[in-house]
Amino acid sequence: MPQIGPMELIIILAILLLLFGAKKLPELARSIGTSAGELKKGMNDTTGSKDKSANADVDNKQG
């Protein structure tokens, strides 16, 4: 998978600036960050619940 270099990142940011304007960029970045945080939290919750149920199954078999 190709990596994004500094020049590509500058081009992407310039396009975003042209599309959304300087006033909307902080709001857009904030909403993307919030969404990413919620996604990460949801993934951790799902993984944690699978681990807990797997541990409960092992405990039930031993008991």
C-alpha positions in Angstrom: 0.0 0.0 0.0 1.5 3.3 -1.0 2.3 5.8 1.7 1.2 9.5 1.6 4.2 11.8 1.4 4.4 15.4 2.5 3.8 16.7 -1.1 0.6 14.6 -1.4 -0.6 15.8 2.0 -0.1 19.4 1.0 -2.1 18.9 -2.2 -4.9 17.2 -0.3 -5.1 20.0 2.3 -5.1 22.6 -0.5 -8.0 20.9 -2.2 -9.9 20.7 1.1 -9.2 24.3 1.7 -10.6 25.2 -1.8 -13.7 23.0 -1.4 -14.7 23.9 2.1 -13.1 27.2 2.9 -11.1 28.4 5.8 -14.1 28.8 8.2 -15.4 25.2 7.7 -12.1 23.3 7.9 -11.8 23.3 11.8 -15.4 22.2 12.1 -14.8 19.5 9.5 -11.7 18.3 11.2 -13.4 18.2 14.6 -16.3 16.1 13.3 -13.9 13.7 11.6 -11.9 13.4 14.9 -15.1 12.8 16.9 -16.3 10.2 14.4 -12.9 8.4 14.5 -13.0 8.4 18.3 -16.5 7.0 18.4 -15.5 4.3 15.9 -12.4 3.3 17.9 -14.5 3.2 21.1 -17.1 1.0 19.5 -14.4 -1.3 18.1 -12.9 -1.6 21.6 -16.3 -2.2 23.2 -17.0 -5.0 20.7 -13.6 -6.6 21.2 -13.9 -6.3 24.9 -17.3 -8.0 25.0 -16.0 -10.8 22.8 -13.1 -11.3 25.2 -15.5 -11.3 28.2 -17.9 -13.8 26.7 -14.9 -16.1 25.7 -13.6 -15.9 29.3 -17.1 -16.7 30.6 -17.3 -19.8 28.3 -14.0 -21.0 29.6 -15.1 -20.5 33.2 -18.3 -22.4 32.6 -16.5 -25.3 31.1 -14.1 -25.5 34.0 -16.8 -25.2 36.7 
